[in-house]
Structure formats: C-alpha cells, structure tokens
Amino acid sequence: MDFENKILSKEISQFIWEKGKTLGTAESCTGGRIAEAIILMPGASNYFKGSIVSYTNEIKESLLGVSHDVLEEKTAVCEEVAIEMVKGAIKALNVDYAISATGIAGPAGGTHEIPVGTIWIACGNTDDIVTLKLQEDKGRDLNLANATTQALQLFLNYLTERLKTEEPEDGTLI
C-alpha cells in the first residue's frame, strides 16, 4: 500500500474514531483494496465492520439490493449502481457510512460507451452520498490503485466537510 493511502486512511480513522461512527465498503472492480487500505490502521476493528466484494451483478443484487432494472438498463458501471452499493452496504453491514467502487479496470471489458478505466466511486450515509467518475485508462494496476486512492480521498473530503471539529472560543479543539 502506498504512502498516500496510509496517510488518507489515518486521517479517515481519526474522524471516524472521534465521532464514534462505523464504516464499511462495497467493492466491485477494486476487489477489497479500499478495505485493505482502511484496515492498515491499528484499531480499525473499532470502526470498520467489513466489506462486500460484489464482483458480479448477482452479488450486487442479492447482497447489496442493487436494482436488477438499473443493472440491465445502465450496466453495473454507472453512478446509480455506485449509490445503491453504498446504501446496500450501510444496510447489510449495519454501518453509518460506506464507500463503493464499480467500474472496468481493464485491460479488456470496455465498450465505446463505457471504456476501460471508467470507474464510479461513491461514499456517504443513507441520506447524503457523493460520487466521482474516473475515466482515464492507465492500465489495470494503475486504474485500481488510482480508484483506491481517489475513493479514500473522496471519503476524507466528505468527512472533512460534514464532520468538522468545532473550535470553542478559547481556540482549543474539542
């Protein structure tokens, strides 16, 4: 795991730990890499409950509750599926927050409409989910590494914006 992911994971753990919240992941193309980055932090078992690696549509539907119709109409590589994966992971893992990734890492599998390197990332809670679309093909290994780092960064930005520590008048952090 690269240094950047360790730093991101540490910052995420501090936010989650401080607020007493829980986290899970639902991963397709990243195959557990996001979960791996999160559990590098000592004490991760206090806030990270688990991951569902939903590499096939069957698992996305049966374990995460992703809509069959959305999968049929838009494929697994779309914003709607990434969002449904977050909601499904929150429900299945009984967590406050989840991160998801679904896409085509390559080297094959892409189409003209959805080329290799297209990866949708989502994170948040049931009522507030943000997404990010990656579209650059740098080869399978770099596509997966980039998706993992971008997912961690997206979630850290999400937490930073929504769970800022309030500063009292004397300037000390709570």
C-alpha positions, 0 to 999 in steps of 0.5 A, a space after each residue: 500500500 502506498 504512502 498516500 493511502 496510509 496517510 488518507 486512511 489515518 486521517 479517515 480513522 481519526 474522524 471516524 474514531 472521534 465521532 464514534 461512527 462505523 464504516 464499511 465498503 462495497 467493492 466491485 472492480 477494486 476487489 477489497 483494496 479500499 478495505 485493505 487500505 482502511 484496515 492498515 490502521 491499528 484499531 480499525 476493528 473499532 470502526 470498520 465492520 467489513 466489506 462486500 466484494 460484489 464482483 458480479 451483478 448477482 452479488 450486487 443484487 442479492 447482497 447489496 439490493 442493487 436494482 436488477 432494472 438499473 443493472 440491465 438498463 445502465 450496466 453495473 458501471 454507472 453512478 446509480 449502481 455506485 449509490 445503491 452499493 453504498 446504501 446496500 452496504 450501510 444496510 447489510 453491514 449495519 454501518 453509518 457510512 460506506 464507500 463503493 467502487 464499480 467500474 472496468 479496470 481493464 485491460 479488456 471489458 470496455 465498450 465505446 460507451 463505457 471504456 476501460 478505466 471508467 470507474 464510479 466511486 461513491 461514499 456517504 450515509 443513507 441520506 447524503 452520498 457523493 460520487 466521482 467518475 474516473 475515466 482515464 485508462 492507465 492500465 489495470 494496476 494503475 486504474 485500481 490503485 488510482 480508484 483506491 486512492 481517489 475513493 479514500 480521498 473522496 471519503 476524507 473530503 466528505 468527512 472533512 466537510 460534514 464532520 468538522 471539529 468545532 473550535 470553542 472560543 478559547 481556540 482549543 479543539 474539542 
